[in-house]
Amino acid sequence: MVGYEKDKEKFMLGEILSRDQIFLLEEETLQDALGIMQLNSPGFEKKEVLFNEFLGSIQNPYNYVNDMILIPHVRVEKMKGIKAFLGIFPKGILVGENRIHILLLLATPKEKPSLHLQVLQGLSSLLPSIQNELLQCKSSNEVLEKFQSGESSVTLSFKNLTLLKEAQKQ
């Protein structure tokens, strides 16, 4: 996770989120949470369609990173860039039989499947490593700081692992 290529540029996972895409919520139901996230998200093309797709993909068992983290993800035709929305629920919300504390909605361009997989892999590594810290955050700025510091440590360990593998080959 040294970085990901997006149109030949490197980017970090924390760059796909902005303060207005992060929600610290007390809602108790998934529908209420998604409604608030949709209503308060910055406007963009296909916003309503996208949130309906998220709702339709929620129950997919492959969206769970662990018992606390759910990443519903969709690929959307002709979408420009990556869209992500992060909901943090300190008390948790019930999704099926699981109490979820971190809900990250992810949408990527359908035409870029490798980007979709790279971002999912990165989030699946990063979020569990910072999940407890995220639940303590009181503001979206704190959340972004946790993403940046978490990504730095994950990046360092990835670099160390890569160096170790290269050393073992010699």
Secondary structure, DSSP 8 states (H G I E B T S, - for coil): ---EEETTEEE-GGGG--GGGEEE----BHHHHHHHHHHHS---TTHHHHHHHHHHHTT-GGGBSSSSEE--EEEETT--S-EEEEEEEEEEEEETTEEEEEEEEEEEETT-HHHHHHHHHHHHHHHHHHHHHHHH--SHHHHHHHHHHHHHHHHHHHHHHHHHHHHHH-
